[in-house]
Amino acid sequence: MRIGYFIGAAEADSDTLLRQVAERLTQGGQRVCGVVQSNERRPGARRCDMAVRVLPDSPEIGISQSLGPMARGCQLDPDALERAVALTSQRLTADTAVLILNKFGKHEAEGRGFRTVIATALSLDVPVLLKVSPLNLQAFHRFSGCYADLLNPSPGRLIEWTMSNSRRQAKKAVLVTPKR
């Protein structure tokens, strides 16, 4: 099985892109699993609040912790992230058309986070779609080996790749890219 990844989109843009892809695949009748992220700016804060929604239909889980207005370090709440990982792992089955993850981040680069869920998806022959930060690209390549495809970050291309790597058939409506 394969991992499709893209690099370089702004964080908010990649979150929106993956959310759109998940919605279109779900509307097309595909069983989608994973997480999509949303960020909310807080007045007076240096960083935004991060939340993930476990696909296809869970409520959002806040994954950031407040470290104070002057904090510069990582604000990720590892316990909240692990709750999202556990929920995703419970929902992942061989009937899943694709595992979508908001990113292969620092935790995955260090062997934690969604890394085991990615390996499980690959063992179930479920394609994985995610963003990779340039900072974690080397670790991602060590992890993915020859099983990763660099993709153009567009909804149409990501859906096309997903369906060509999924054992499930897409409905034609999913593959139509809306004109903007």
Buried (B, 14 or more C-beta within 10 A) or exposed (E): BBBBBBBEBEBEEBBBBBBBBBBBBBEBEBBBBBBBBBEEEEEEBEBBBBBBBBBBEBEBBEBBBEBEEEEEEBBBBEEBBBBBBEBBBEBBEEEBBBBBBBBBBBBBBEEBBBBEBBEBBBEBEBBBBBBBBEEBBEBBEEBBEEEBBEBEBBBBBBBBBBBEBBEBEBEEEBEEEEEE
